[in-house]
Amino acid sequence: MRCELTTELTVERFAVFAEMARLERRPELGVLCRGARDTGGSISAEVVRRLLPGVSAVAANNILAWCRTLALCDERGGLTALGEQVADSDEAPVPEQGVFSLWVVNHPLLGNRVLHFERLTSTRDSRFENAVPLPITPEHGVPFQSVVEPETRSVLRTPLAKGGEPVCIRQGNSRCRLRWTLDFDTGHNHWRLEGNLSVEDRACPIQHTPESVQLDLWNLFAQWANLHLHQTGMWQPGLRRLAVPFDKLPEAAQERFTHTYTLSAVEVPGRGTYKQVRIDAVPIGPLSREDAQRWARARLDRMLALERKYLTRSDVRRLFVSLVEDTPLAALRPTLPDHDTLTHEMRREPVLFWGLAAAVDLAPFPVDSGLLAELTVGVEAQHPAPTPAERSVRIPYQSRWSMRNLVEALLEGTRPRRLLLCDRYARGEKNLHALELLQNTLRALHPAVRLEVVTENEPGSTGDLERIRTVTGHPARLYKDMFGQQRRNQLHDRYLLVEPEVGTGFGWQMSNSPLDARPWDEAPLSPQSPLRWRDFAAHRLDPGELSPELGRWLDGGAR
């Protein structure tokens, strides 16, 4: 989230009798100021003689008087703010008196800052018969950097007064723009001046090095939201998110979970007021559970309309979870309707209706009743992990099966010689981490087993394939090489083939991949660690029920 605060500023130009000082490199004064800062914060004759060996008592007093003249310390020797800066930079002021043109701007963020100065020569018009009070009293004793000559840093010392009141000759004014960028995500802010200054009848571009101030940006936005957005939503400071109703929320905002708001005017306490502030990418989430339900359903309906293809009930459940988990919707636990309710609601959209209904009605195996039931995101299975039937294994959504539980269920009564995982998405850090857990679990139960992987690779990337080789000890094969360009597009589900040491091999047709399992916490993973699952159903197939390519692998033809 970020925004830009802008405002137009008036730059006053006037001539004054003043004492100016350009900052020049004076390392000996830097040593003196640093030494004073490190030993109590005061400059004295004794400190001078200690830090500058060989200096006499008279010379030390003269140096101390000069430090007072330069305003590096006060009358008692206490280090001033200017002295602190000399300690940091080794740059000290070299004063000169005369008539100067000053360009000065006033704003709460800058104070009364001198932007540039020029000395007026004796031939220039510097008559003060028509002098007037200063339109802006510039800050004194504060180093500033010229925005026309950025390499020049100077200090305005006390202006010479006429009749006890500083006066000047007005020389006109100009305009510049203040642009202040606030980046709430990083916590950084920076501001700069833009425009031109008229110097010697030339338009000189302002060259302002960006500056920043200390600011709690999220606390600032909380003030803005409570004042200006309370009719739009409710700011949740702990979540740093605006809770909004679903009504009238644009589709783009529903998908990104951010929205852009424009505030007519905002105030930064002590730093000014700014108008027409556009705030981009404000984090948003649902205001109520009803809003979360409608929001989740709208995302699902759009995705189904975009896919426009046959989806199994497992696919629909997995899609719904992927659209809700790890989003602001998840905390309010939206629910996917059961299969009959969902298809009934889609009856006026024939393409969507048949895309959902046919995949269940024409499934080669009866669909588990648990998959047809409604699904509430974030709700753990309230019953123990199910015992696998003879030809099927199912892990309900949010169950805590370990990888060992799954491997034991899939290999019950079998001593495997080798296995083949057929999964298009054996890639990416999380999935490959799960592959490593699967491999470790297999080796813990059957040390000599061989695990092979068939997958698809991201175009132009070989890193995932190398990682699979490292994890399994065997090179991965690609779908196109095993199934051909056309046939591979027909293989939708994942498969795990098992070749036993003794007996006939078999395969598992899986609705989801074992690589989709995720840890519940940051604790180190072991085969016994409970995992978080997004529905997993597997049906056992005999060799004759497998595709020819998978059948050949079981017969040893793909070794």
N, C-alpha and C positions, 0 to 999 in steps of 0.2 A: 504494500500500500504506500502511495506517495502522493504528494501534492506540491504545487508551486504557489507561493504567495507573491503577488506583485503589487507595486504601487509606484506612482509617479512622484518624483521629488523635485523641489525647486533648489537650484544651485545659485546662491548669492555670490556675486563678485564685487569686491570693494577694496579700496586702497587704505592702508593704515600705517601710522608710525608704529613700529613694533621691533621687537628683538626676536630674531629667528635663529635657529641653530640647526645646521645640517649634522647628521650623525656620521662620524668618521671613525675609522678603526683606530682604537687606542688601547692596545692590549695591557699596558701598564695600569690603566684605570680599571680595566676588567679584573686584573689580579687583585687590585686594592678592594674593589667592591665584593668580589667573591670571598676574600679573606675576612672582610668585615661581616659578611653574612654568616660565615661559618664560626665566628667567634663572638656571638652575642648580638649581631646586627647593627653595630655602631662603628663609625670611623672616628678614630682619635689620632693624635700625634704619635702616641705609642704604637698604635696599629700600623701607621704609615711607616715608621722607622723599622718595625719588625718585618713588614712585607717588602719594603724597598731598602735593602741593606746599603749602607754608605751614605744615606741621607742625613744631613745634620738636623739638629733640633729646630733651627730657624726654617730650613727648607721644609721640614715636616709640617710646621705650622702654616707655611705658605701653601703647601699642597692641600692641607685640610681646608683652608680658606677658599681655595680654588674649587674644591669639591662642593662647598656650600654655594659658591657662585653658580656652578653648573647645575645646582639642585639635585646633586647625587645624594646629599644628606641634608638634614635640617640643621637648625642652629645648634642643637645639642649633639649633632653627629649621627643621629639615627638614619639608617639607610632608607631612602625614599623608594617609591615605585619605579622611578626612573633609574635609580641606582641598582635596583634588582634587575632591570632589563640590561643595564651595562654589564652586570655580572654574568648574565647569560649570553650576551652577544659580542662583548668586547668593543661595542660601538658607543662612543660618547659624543655629546653635543659640542659643536664649535660655534659659539654665538657671534652674531653680527647684528648691528642696529641699522635701521634705515626705513625707507618707505617701500612697502611691499603690496602687491596685489594678491589677494587671497580668494580662493574659490571654496566656499563653505556650504555644507548641507546640514540640515537638522532632521533627525528622525529618532524615535526611541531606540531602534536597533543600533544606530551608529553614534548617537549623541550629537553634539555640535562639532562635526569633524571637518578639518581642513583637508581638501582633496588635492590641492596643488597650490604653489605660490611662485611668484616671479618678483625679483627685485626691480624697482623702478629707478632708472638712471636720473641724474640731475637735469637732463634735457627733456625728460618726460613731464607731463603735466601732473604735478603733485601738490598743487596749491590747496590749502585746507581752509580757505576763507568760508567756503560753503559746506563745511563738514557737518555731518548729521550723526546721530547715535547709530551704533552698530545694529544692523537688522538681525544678526545672529552673533552672539558672543562665543567665539571659538574656544574649544577646550585648550587649556594651557598645560604645558608640562607633560603632554601625552604624545609619544612618538607616533608619527603617521607616515604612510607611504604614498608618494605621489602617484596618482592614477594616470598621469601623462608621462612621467619618467619613473617607472616602477623601481629602477635601481636606486632611487634617491629616497632616503628616510630622513625626516626632519622633526623638529620640535618647535612649536610656537611658545615663546616665553611671554611674560606679561606685556601686553601692548602698552605703548606710551600713551598717557592720558592727556586730555586738554580740559582743564577746569575740573579735574577729578573724575571725569566720565570719558570712557573710551569713545572716540569718534572715528568717522571714516568718510571717504568719498565713494558714493555708490557708483558702480560701473556696469549695472545691468544684471540680468540673471538669465539662466537657461534651465533646461529640464533634463533629467536623467531618470532611469528606471531602476528600481530595486527589485531583484528577483531572488527569492529565497526558496530553496528546494528542501522539503522534509521527506526523508525516507524512513517510514515507520518500521519496516521490516529489519533494517540494519541498525536503526537508532541514530543514523548520521543525519546531519543537516549542514548545508552550506549556502551562503548568500554572496551576491556580488552586485556591483553597479554596472549598468550598461548605458551606452549613449555616447555623446561627444561633449567636450568642453571647448569653448572658443578661446584660443590662446594666440595672441599676436595676429588676430583676424584670421586664424586658421582653425578649422574644425578638427580637433585632435581626438581620436578614438579613446574612450576610457579603457585603460588596461588595469583591471582590478583583480588582484589575486583573491580567489574565494576565501571567505572566512566562515567560522562556525561559532556557535555559542553552546553552552551547557543547557540542555533542555530534555525533560522527560516527555518524549513524544507521545507515548501511549496514554499517559495521564492527561496530556493536553487534548488528545482526541476524545478521551472520555468526557471532558468538559464540553467540547463541541457537540458530541453526540447527544448528551443529556439536554443541551440547550436547543439544538437545531434539528435533531433527528428523532425526537421523542414521539412524534406523530407517525414516523416511518417505521420505527422498530424500537427494540430495547437493547441498549448496549450491555454486553456481558463482559465486564473487565477481566474476570479470571480467564475467560476463553479468548479475549480480544476479538470479539465477533459481535456483529449486529444481528440480533434475532428478529426476523421479519415475517410477516404473513405471506402465504403463498400467492394470494390473489394479486394479479397484475404484475407478477414478477416475470421479466423477460426470459425467454428460453436460454439465451446466452448466459444470463446470471445464474439460472438453475444449474447449468452444466459446469460453470467455473466456480460456483460458490463465492463469487465476488461481484460487486456492483459499483458503478460510478455514481457519486452524488455531487451536486453543486450547491454550495452554501452561499447565500447572498452576502454575508459578511461574517468574519470571524475575528476574534481577538486573541493575540498571544500576550498574556499578562506581562506588562512592562516592556513589550517589544513591538507594540503597534497593532492597528486594526487593518484588515485587508478585505477587499470586496471580491465577489464572484470567484470563489475558491472551488476549483474542481478537484475532488479527491478520487483518485483512481484505485480500483481493485480493493475496495473496502470488503473485508471478510464478512460473509453473511451465512446465516443458518436458519432453521425453522423456528418460529416463535412458539408453536405448540405441537403436540403429537399429531393432531389432525393435519397441520401444515406439513409435517414430516411425511405423513402417509401419502398425501396428495403429491407432494414433491417427488417422492420415490417412485410413485406410480407413473407420474408424467415422464420421468426419465426412462422407465422401463418401456412404456408405450412408444416413445420416440425411437428407442433402440430396436424394438421389434419391427416397427414400420421401416426402419432403415435396413435391417437385415433381410426381411421379406423372404425367409426360407424356413424349412422345417426344423424345429427345435425340439429335442427330447425334453421331458419334464426335468431331467437333471440339468440340461442346458439352461432352461428357464430359471431354475432355482439358483444356479451358479451365476447367471447373468444378473439376477436381482441382487444377490449378495455383493457382487463386484461393484454395482452401482450405488450401494449404500455403505458398506464397510469402509472405514478410513475416510469417511466424509462427515460433515456436521449432522447428517441425518441419523447416523448410527445410534447416537445416545438416546434418541426417542423411539427406537426400535420399531420401524415400519414393518408391516406384515405383507407377505405375498399371499394372495388368496389361494385356496385349494384349486386343483386343476379344473374341476367342474365349474366352479364360480368364475374363474378367469376366462374359460372358453365361452361361458354364457355371456359375459360382459363384452366379448369380442364378436358376438354373433352378427353385428351390423358391419363388420369388416371381414368379408369372406376370406381374403388372402391371409390375414392374421389368424383368423379362426382355424382354418385348415392347417396352417403352419404349426399350430399348437396341438390340435386334436389328432391329426393323422399320425404324428410321431408316437402318440400313446396308443391310439386304436390299432395301428399296424405294427407295433413293436414286435420283434421276433420272439421276445420272452415277456411274460406278464410283468408289468411295472409294479414295483414294490409299493404297497399302500402308503408307506411312510413318505415316499417321494411325491405322491399325489396330494398329501395333506398340505395345509397352509404352513408357511415358514415365517417365523418372526426373527428378524436379524438381531443377533446379540444374545439370544436366549439359549442357554446350554441344554443339551439333551437331559431330560429329567429322569431318565430310566437308565439302568446299567447298559454298558456296551453289549450289543446283541451277540448271541452265539451264532456262528455261521451255519447256514443250512448246508446240505450236501453239495449243491451246485451253485450257491450264491453267497456272497459276503456283502454286507452293507454297513457302512459307518455313518450314522446320522450327523447332520449339521451340528457343529460345535461340540461333538463328542471328544473325549480325551483319550482315544486310543493312542498307544505308542506305536512306533514303527515296528517294534517286535510283535505287538498284537496282530498287526496286519500281515506280516510275513508268516507268522505261525498259522494264521487262518488260511492264507493262500497256499501254503505248502503242507497242510496237515496230512500226516501219514506218508509224506514223500521225502526221499533224500535226493535233492536236485544235483545234477551234474553241471548244467548251465541254464541260464535264463536269458530271455530277450525282452527288453522293455522297448515297446514301440510307442513313442510319444513325440509328437511334432514339436513340443515346446520344452525340450530338454536344453534350456539355455537361460541365461540370466543368473545373477548371483544367488537369489533366493532358491530358485529351482535346482541349481547345481549344488547348493548346500544341502538340500533335501536328498539329492542323488547320492551325495557322500554319506549321508545318514543311512540311506537304504543299503548301500554297499557295505558299510560297517556292520549293519544288522545282519545281513546275509552271511558275512564272514564269521560273525560271532556264533551263529547257529550252525553253519556249514562251511568250515574253513577253506575247503578246496573248491567251492562253487565259483563259476565264471559268470559274470554279468556283462551282457552286450547291450548296446543301445542303438536304436535306429531313430533318427530325428530329422528335422529340417534346420538349416542354418540361416542366419541373417545374411543377406547379400553383402559380399565384401568383407565378411568377418570370419576368422578362423579360430579366434580365441576360445569360444565355447567348445568347439570340437577338441581342441588341445586339452581343455580342462576335463572333458569327459574321459579322454585317454589317461590323464593323470589319475583320476578317481578310480576308474575301473581296471586300468592296466591294459585296455584293448581299444583300438581305434573305433570311433563311432562310424556308422554307416548312414547315408542319406536316403530319405524316402524315394527320391527320384531314381536312385541306383537300384533299390530293392524292388520297387513297385512300378517304375516307369512313370512318365509324365502324366498320363491320363489316369491310370489306376490309382495313383496316390491320392488324387482328389476325392476318391470315393471312400477312403478310409477315414471315417469321422472319429470313432472312438479310439481309446488307447487300448493297448493289448500287452499282456505279460505272458510269454510262452515259457513253459517249464519242460525241460528234458530231464527225466529222472535217471538215476544210476541204473535202476531196474524197472522194467515195465514200459508202458506206453505213455508218451508225452501228452500234454494237454495245454490249453490256453485259457486265459481269463480275458473276457471283453469287459473293459472298465469304463464307467461313465465319466470318471475323472482320473487324474493321475496321482499316484502316490507322491509325486514331486510337488503337489499342490499343498501338502501339509505344512503347517507353520508352527513354530514354537509359541508357547503361551507367555513366556517371559524371556529375560536375558540370560538365564542360567545356562551353563554348558549343557549341550545335548548329548544324550546317550541313547542306545536302542530302547531303553525303558522310559524315556522322558515322555510325558503326556503331550500330545500335539493337538493343534486346532485344525479341524477338517471342515471343508465346505461341501458336504455330501459326497459319499463315495459308494458306488454300487458296482459289483463285479459279478459276472455270470460265467460259469465254467463251460468251456467248449471242448468237444472231442476233436481230434484231428480232421475228421471229415466235415466238421462245421466251420473250419477256418478257411480263409482265402487260400488260393493255391500257393501264393508266395510264402505265407506263414506256415502252411503245411509242409512245404519243401524244407523250410528251416528246421522243423521238427524231425524231418527225415534225414537231416544232415547235409542237405544240398547247399546250404548257405554258409557252411563253416569256412 
